[in-house]
């Protein structure tokens, strides 16, 4: 693993904090992509495309678990629903590598290649192996757009929607961001500005809009039509 230790990084009060379990309780394994002073994943060389080699950097992966982590970690391709499609890197951990509990590390020079077909909504993510043999994504704060927790293969920002809705369902205002950091988002529902996190849906056709300002000062408005039965 080509890494830079960031030492003990203090997580914000919004983030869960894993403490040592009492007695013989199972150890907690919890890796978090921390955005405090760092900005998640970035492409440092090349382009995300089928058959192309590109390089990634991850800063900072923080061990919020109760024990040092020394398992396997890979970059993977997932579909729009977060389901695994293929591994696109080798194991990021070399023999003897670990992340100490309460510490974070940045990983650079991650070589990746996508061999299969890329579909709209596919994203690049980092997954790690739990001691029970289960692969799981590195966690992140999905409400914090000031960092990049996964990378879009098609670099556009989308409004997150379900496949279908019925009257009485609640719609949650949430983005699937592109590969630029977001400074602010202003939401509207059927043309009316809202600061709510959720809205109760009625039958018919509705329009959701997000007016986005990126950290680089560029702006765009993303619209999504939803049909409620």
C-alpha positions as CSV (number, residue, x, y, z in Angstrom):
1,X,0.0,0.0,0.0
2,X,1.4,3.4,-1.0
3,X,0.2,5.6,1.8
4,X,0.7,8.6,4.0
5,X,-0.3,8.3,7.6
6,X,-2.5,11.2,8.8
7,X,-2.3,10.2,12.5
8,X,-5.2,10.6,14.9
9,X,-7.9,12.5,13.0
10,X,-10.8,13.9,15.0
11,X,-14.1,13.0,13.5
12,X,-17.0,15.5,13.6
13,X,-19.8,15.1,16.1
14,X,-22.1,13.8,13.3
15,X,-20.0,10.7,12.7
16,X,-20.4,7.5,14.8
17,X,-17.5,6.6,17.0
18,X,-16.7,3.0,17.7
19,X,-15.3,2.2,21.2
20,X,-13.6,-1.0,22.4
21,X,-16.3,-3.6,23.0
22,X,-16.7,-4.9,26.6
23,X,-15.6,-8.4,27.6
24,X,-15.6,-11.0,24.8
25,X,-17.9,-8.9,22.5
26,X,-17.1,-9.1,18.8
27,X,-14.6,-6.4,17.6
28,X,-16.0,-3.6,15.6
29,X,-14.7,-3.2,12.0
30,X,-15.6,0.2,10.6
31,X,-13.6,2.1,8.0
32,X,-14.8,5.6,7.1
33,X,-13.9,7.9,4.2
34,X,-13.3,11.1,6.2
35,X,-13.9,14.5,4.6
36,X,-12.6,16.7,7.5
37,X,-9.8,18.6,5.7
38,X,-9.7,15.9,3.0
39,X,-11.8,15.3,-0.1
40,X,-12.2,11.6,-0.6
41,X,-11.5,10.0,-4.0
42,X,-9.9,11.6,-7.0
43,X,-8.5,10.6,-10.4
44,X,-4.9,11.7,-10.6
45,X,-4.1,10.3,-14.0
46,X,-6.1,9.0,-17.0
47,X,-9.8,8.8,-17.5
48,X,-12.5,6.4,-16.2
49,X,-13.3,4.4,-19.3
50,X,-13.6,0.7,-20.3
51,X,-10.2,-0.8,-21.1
52,X,-8.3,2.3,-20.0
53,X,-5.8,2.4,-17.1
54,X,-6.3,5.3,-14.6
55,X,-4.9,6.2,-11.3
56,X,-6.8,7.1,-8.1
57,X,-6.0,8.7,-4.8
58,X,-8.0,8.2,-1.5
59,X,-7.7,10.6,1.4
60,X,-8.4,9.9,4.1
61,X,-9.6,6.3,5.0
62,X,-10.1,6.4,8.8
63,X,-10.4,3.4,11.1
64,X,-13.3,4.1,13.4
65,X,-13.3,0.5,14.6
66,X,-12.2,-1.0,17.9
67,X,-9.2,-2.9,16.5
68,X,-6.4,-2.3,13.9
69,X,-7.5,-3.2,10.4
70,X,-5.2,-5.4,8.3
71,X,-7.6,-7.1,5.8
72,X,-8.0,-6.8,2.1
73,X,-9.1,-3.6,0.3
74,X,-9.9,-3.1,-3.4
75,X,-11.3,-0.6,-5.8
76,X,-14.5,-1.9,-7.4
77,X,-17.1,-1.0,-10.0
78,X,-20.7,-0.9,-8.8
79,X,-24.0,-0.3,-10.5
80,X,-26.4,2.6,-9.8
81,X,-27.8,0.7,-6.8
82,X,-24.4,0.0,-5.3
83,X,-24.2,-3.6,-6.3
84,X,-20.7,-5.1,-7.1
85,X,-19.9,-5.6,-10.8
86,X,-16.1,-6.2,-10.9
87,X,-12.8,-5.6,-9.1
88,X,-10.8,-3.0,-10.9
89,X,-7.6,-2.9,-8.8
90,X,-5.3,-5.3,-7.0
91,X,-5.4,-5.5,-3.2
92,X,-4.4,-2.1,-1.8
93,X,-2.8,-3.7,1.3
94,X,0.6,-5.3,1.1
95,X,1.9,-7.9,3.6
96,X,2.1,-6.3,7.0
97,X,0.0,-3.2,6.2
98,X,-2.6,-2.1,8.6
99,X,-4.6,1.0,9.7
100,X,-4.5,1.4,13.5
101,X,-7.7,2.0,15.4
102,X,-8.3,5.7,15.7
103,X,-6.0,6.6,12.9
104,X,-6.4,7.3,9.2
105,X,-4.3,6.9,6.0
106,X,-4.3,8.2,2.5
107,X,-3.6,5.8,-0.3
108,X,-2.1,7.1,-3.6
109,X,-1.0,5.6,-6.9
110,X,-3.9,3.2,-7.1
111,X,-3.9,1.6,-10.6
112,X,-7.3,0.7,-11.9
113,X,-8.7,-0.8,-15.1
114,X,-12.4,-1.5,-16.0
115,X,-12.7,-4.5,-18.3
116,X,-16.5,-4.9,-18.5
117,X,-19.1,-2.7,-20.0
118,X,-19.9,0.6,-18.2
119,X,-23.6,1.4,-17.8
120,X,-25.1,4.8,-16.9
121,X,-25.1,5.2,-13.2
122,X,-22.1,3.0,-12.6
123,X,-19.6,4.3,-10.0
124,X,-16.1,3.5,-8.7
125,X,-15.9,2.7,-5.0
126,X,-13.5,1.3,-2.4
127,X,-14.6,-1.9,-0.6
128,X,-12.9,-3.8,2.2
129,X,-13.0,-7.3,3.6
130,X,-14.5,-8.1,7.0
131,X,-13.1,-10.8,9.2
132,X,-16.3,-12.9,8.5
133,X,-15.4,-13.0,4.8
134,X,-17.9,-10.3,3.7
135,X,-16.9,-7.5,1.4
136,X,-18.5,-4.1,2.3
137,X,-18.1,-0.5,1.1
138,X,-15.9,2.0,3.0
139,X,-18.5,4.0,4.8
140,X,-19.1,7.8,4.3
141,X,-21.5,10.6,5.3
142,X,-24.0,10.6,2.4
143,X,-25.3,14.0,3.4
144,X,-21.9,15.6,3.1
145,X,-21.3,16.8,-0.5
146,X,-18.0,18.5,0.3
147,X,-16.1,15.4,-0.6
148,X,-16.2,12.6,-3.2
149,X,-17.0,9.3,-1.7
150,X,-17.5,7.4,-5.0
151,X,-16.6,8.4,-8.6
152,X,-19.2,8.5,-11.4
153,X,-18.2,6.7,-14.6
154,X,-20.4,9.1,-16.5
155,X,-19.6,12.4,-14.9
156,X,-23.0,14.0,-14.2
157,X,-25.0,14.8,-11.1
158,X,-28.3,13.1,-10.7
159,X,-31.3,13.4,-8.3
160,X,-31.6,10.1,-6.5
161,X,-35.0,8.4,-7.2
162,X,-36.6,5.0,-6.7
163,X,-37.9,2.9,-9.5
164,X,-41.5,3.6,-8.5
165,X,-43.7,5.6,-6.1
166,X,-47.2,5.4,-4.8
167,X,-49.3,8.0,-3.0
168,X,-48.3,8.4,0.6
169,X,-44.7,7.5,0.0
170,X,-42.1,10.0,1.2
171,X,-39.6,11.4,-1.3
172,X,-36.1,12.1,0.2
173,X,-34.2,15.0,-1.3
174,X,-30.8,13.5,-2.1
175,X,-28.2,13.7,-4.9
176,X,-26.0,11.2,-6.6
177,X,-23.1,13.7,-7.2
178,X,-20.7,14.0,-10.1
179,X,-16.9,14.1,-9.6
180,X,-16.9,17.7,-8.4
181,X,-17.3,18.9,-4.8
182,X,-20.5,20.6,-4.1
183,X,-20.7,23.9,-2.1
184,X,-24.5,24.3,-1.8
185,X,-27.8,22.8,-3.0
186,X,-31.2,24.6,-3.1
187,X,-34.2,22.2,-3.6
188,X,-37.6,22.8,-5.1
189,X,-40.6,20.6,-5.4
190,X,-43.2,21.4,-8.1
191,X,-41.7,24.8,-8.5
192,X,-41.7,25.8,-4.8
193,X,-38.4,26.1,-2.9
194,X,-38.1,23.8,0.2
195,X,-35.6,23.2,3.0
196,X,-37.3,20.0,4.1
197,X,-35.5,16.7,3.9
198,X,-38.6,14.7,2.9
199,X,-42.0,15.4,1.2
200,X,-45.1,13.2,1.3
201,X,-46.2,12.3,-2.2
202,X,-49.6,12.6,-3.8
203,X,-50.8,10.9,-7.0
204,X,-49.8,12.5,-10.2
205,X,-46.6,13.9,-11.9
206,X,-44.2,15.9,-9.9
207,X,-41.0,17.8,-10.7
208,X,-38.0,17.9,-8.3
209,X,-35.2,20.4,-9.0
210,X,-31.8,21.0,-7.4
211,X,-29.9,24.2,-8.0
212,X,-26.3,23.3,-7.4
213,X,-23.3,25.5,-6.8
214,X,-19.9,23.6,-7.0
215,X,-16.8,24.5,-5.1
216,X,-15.2,25.7,-8.3
217,X,-18.0,28.3,-8.5
218,X,-19.8,26.7,-11.5
219,X,-23.5,26.2,-11.3
220,X,-26.2,23.9,-12.7
221,X,-29.8,23.0,-12.2
222,X,-30.8,19.3,-12.3
223,X,-34.4,18.4,-12.8
224,X,-36.2,15.0,-12.3
225,X,-39.8,14.1,-13.1
226,X,-41.4,11.5,-10.8
227,X,-44.7,9.8,-11.5
228,X,-46.7,8.7,-8.4
229,X,-49.5,6.1,-8.7
